[in-house]
Amino acid sequence: MISLSALVSNAEKSEVTKESMIPHVSTEFAEPKIVGPDALCVVFGQVVGSYSAGGDIGDVYDWTVTNPAGEVILTRNGGDQLETIQVVFSEIGTYAVSLQVRRGTDFNYYQETKAVEVQKGPELALLPDYLLCAGSPTLLTALDPNSPDLSEFTIEWKDIEGNILGTGNEYLTYSAGYHLVELYRTGANGAQSCLITGSTFVGPPIDFEIELSSTTFCEGGSIQIGLDTPLSGDWFIQKGFTGARESAGQGFEIEFESDDLNGPGLYIVTFQTTSEDFPDCISERFVGIELLKSPQATISITEQPDDCVLTNGSFDITLGTDVDALYIPELNYTQGSLSSGQSISFPDLEPKVYSVVIEKAGCQTTTLVQLDSKNPPTSSNPPSQTTPIITTSDEICSPNGVVPGNVNVQFGITISNGTYRILEKGKGLTGSGEIPANGEFQVELKDGSYLLEINIDGCTYPIEELEIGDAPQVNFTVPTELNICETFVLEPDTDQDIRFTLTYPDGTEESLNSGQAFTLTGEGSYTIFGEGNGNNANLCPKIIEFSATYSKSISFSPYLAIDKCFDPIRYKIDLQGIPIEEASIRWFNDQGDIVGRAQEFYPSGLGFYSLLVQPLESGYCPVDPVEFEVVPQITAVPMELEATKICPLPSFGIVTLTTDEEEVANTEWIYYDSLNNRQELPDFSGLFEIEVTEAGTYEAVTFNQLGCEIGRNLIEVEASTLLTPPQLDDTYAICSKKNNMDGINPGDYESYEWYFEDELVSTSSTYKPTLVGEYSLTVTTIDGCVFTDSFTTYDACDFQVVFPNAMVIGNSNRNFGVIVSEGVSEASLYILNRQGALIYQVDTQEIAYETPILQWDGMMLNGKKVPLGTYVVVLILKNPTYGFEEKLTGSLLVIE
């Protein structure tokens, strides 16, 4: 099994830098030339070198690499996609990288061999993934510290942007994310060699991000901070980068009031949690927030009004900072941008509470200016004889939480034309209204400091300061929104003794004590009620409503994602159901070690791996990893070409490609004529067999599904010179009685196929037909050309013979004669008496078909007339051509 570690080391850096993932096609050289490193160092048992050939478009490159022992370890043949190759070197010594370039059909257009010296490099100790635990840095080590040649290397650590973070064999990091390392030897001449690159990912065991309601907030305001994943843990805060880190509590989320912080400035908020898989490694994330300084102003009361109805009060405002706007609602006053140090006076004011609102960069402050009359209401300002009774009540506990406090006002007499306003210090108007005629009213107020302003018949009573105390509640947090996979285990986060009652969406309830967990299985709206137990029984209860939805059904699987030809092996994730940004990703090796966290994964070698994807918002659903096997890429397929010659009928040749068709997604064909002119044949794309009409050289190129060339070969196609068809007559005779004739010889050919009425009857070079009917012959020349001809046969031995059985001597019209059909070429006649004596004999070779032959007028061999009576007739018929002879015997009656 071949290790791909060095290849991956380069690939991981390329993934980060987005540079070397693009296949290189040289355009620098018009003529071919090997360009690549002369010296390399073996790391992880091997090293990858890249070599380019140059040349022109259309050139075909034939690479051969031999190891120090002279053994061929790599052969590659192809077009433009193989202008550059990557070679894996795994032995120490001198390799030979040889290049032969074919231009057109000129196989020897260019040849070159480059020697490559491979040295033993150091052992790279960098792991693909490191855990970053809270409060502890992670030590990254580039090379094995025991490497004897460690001092010969320059080592640089870089961030994802390529900025140098540090130098040396070890780098201590507190930062999560990718870390890159680059190391090389520097020779005496200053030249760099043995370049090694790698990358690793540093991160906590648990994936989560901190979410903010805003990144900045103002004095007097608050900020809410939570997580993108329902996790409970510890919160910390520190001012700036040098301030002391202080605990801010526990929970799923947290809120900071500006009053809880130590003035404006930058704060670092940190969240920590642990997991069962890595209990000793705390997962930590931190985020920066900024408390903005609110605009400042000094307010001076220069004159209080003389009594409750006069308008001779005044105050001045002096700005301590530049402000964007200034408002005084009670005066309908609005002013735009003002500068620090600028003062504004407001005279002729009646007794009243004035709200001075100033804004700067989105921050706002409200200051209450309290103008009271110097003299209380007199008899001329009724109802002066009545002083209202003002009482306040603090917040108190109720069965469901906290009941707000209140202020109660009683005049004890009837009031007509009375109003009131309540303003909260630092915030402004909280409530206002008309005083009922019976002179009594009550207003609910939450805990805080307030001013009460009462005006009766235009007379403003002395302004009252109010304080409403708070009622402490139990303290716990739960996620306000969460997704459920199959189940979600919810344990409210608290450090108090609390009894929790959870109301499910269907209205059912379940009660548990703090430290115990509820199991949620359904989506909908939930309500959780917490009330104090034991020492916390005096705390007010608290109700929190939250909602749950089913996590979208997800499915995931890894897939091979090689976008460019002969790239390093890379896997991506096919994720259905949620966006990839909302998922926690873990790639594991066969030992269960985390070897990747990103959407893309470069295996460090062949073998088995697994992928685990979980929705972040669901607090990690119980899903099973998907296992997959990394196998070598198919970079070449067999390319066997066969071609027939171009024949006259039909006038084309056939070129057939035999290859691994399952791996081939497309084919291309190229034609070269006798002058080496190149022509692409797009009509043949995708075919494994083509018909060609022109003599020349035909080249087949195969591609995989990514469009990468994985095979190439060519073959010459010639025109046949054997153009003579078989020499056949239209008809041939057969002899059904006896057949000694020679067979039909159509000529000299490579193969023969004789058919009788479409049935193959012989494959011999000659053939003797035996049946009457239609025959055809197909012959194939040694060039593979096919000719076809046909003929018919007749039976020459199936003849007819007619002769009389009586004759009249002296009557020429009644003489003896024989009539035969076609097929007889020689005939002999013998007339014998009853004693067997020959009385007449005649031979003939002149046979006219359907015309009497062998005629006899009754004269014997001695010249006398034959006596009347019965005689024996012997007829012998021959045809030496067909090899038959037949004897017929009959009787003949001679009369007068």
Secondary structure as UniProt FT lines:
FT   HELIX           5..17
FT   TURN            20..21
FT   STRAND          32..35
FT   STRAND          39..43
FT   TURN            44..45
FT   STRAND          46..54
FT   TURN            57..58
FT   STRAND          60..66
FT   TURN            68..69
FT   STRAND          72..78
FT   HELIX           80..82
FT   STRAND          84..89
FT   STRAND          93..103
FT   TURN            104..105
FT   STRAND          106..120
FT   STRAND          129..131
FT   TURN            134..135
FT   STRAND          138..141
FT   TURN            145..146
FT   TURN            148..149
FT   HELIX           150..152
FT   STRAND          153..158
FT   TURN            160..161
FT   STRAND          164..167
FT   STRAND          170..173
FT   STRAND          177..186
FT   TURN            188..189
FT   STRAND          192..203
FT   STRAND          210..212
FT   STRAND          216..218
FT   TURN            219..220
FT   STRAND          222..227
FT   STRAND          233..239
FT   TURN            240..242
FT   STRAND          246..251
FT   STRAND          254..257
FT   HELIX           258..260
FT   STRAND          265..273
FT   TURN            279..280
FT   STRAND          283..292
FT   STRAND          297..303
FT   STRAND          313..319
FT   STRAND          325..328
FT   HELIX           329..331
FT   STRAND          333..335
FT   TURN            340..341
FT   STRAND          343..349
FT   STRAND          352..360
FT   TURN            361..362
FT   STRAND          363..371
FT   TURN            379..380
FT   TURN            384..385
FT   STRAND          389..393
FT   STRAND          396..398
FT   TURN            399..400
FT   STRAND          401..403
FT   STRAND          405..410
FT   STRAND          418..424
FT   TURN            425..427
FT   STRAND          428..434
FT   TURN            437..438
FT   STRAND          440..445
FT   STRAND          448..456
FT   TURN            457..458
FT   STRAND          459..460
FT   STRAND          464..468
FT   STRAND          481..484
FT   STRAND          488..490
FT   STRAND          498..503
FT   TURN            505..506
FT   STRAND          509..513
FT   TURN            514..515
FT   STRAND          518..520
FT   STRAND          524..532
FT   HELIX           534..536
FT   TURN            537..538
FT   STRAND          542..550
FT   STRAND          555..560
FT   TURN            565..566
FT   STRAND          571..576
FT   HELIX           580..582
FT   STRAND          583..589
FT   TURN            590..591
FT   STRAND          594..596
FT   STRAND          607..615
FT   HELIX           616..618
FT   STRAND          626..630
FT   STRAND          640..643
FT   STRAND          653..658
FT   TURN            661..663
FT   STRAND          666..672
FT   TURN            674..675
FT   STRAND          678..680
FT   HELIX           682..684
FT   TURN            685..686
FT   STRAND          689..692
FT   STRAND          696..703
FT   TURN            705..706
FT   STRAND          709..717
FT   STRAND          731..734
FT   STRAND          751..756
FT   TURN            757..758
FT   STRAND          759..762
FT   STRAND          774..780
FT   TURN            782..783
FT   STRAND          786..795
FT   TURN            796..797
FT   STRAND          801..802
FT   STRAND          806..808
FT   TURN            809..810
FT   HELIX           812..814
FT   STRAND          816..820
FT   TURN            822..823
FT   STRAND          826..832
FT   TURN            834..835
FT   STRAND          838..844
FT   TURN            849..850
FT   STRAND          853..856
FT   TURN            861..862
FT   STRAND          869..879
FT   TURN            880..883
FT   STRAND          884..895
//
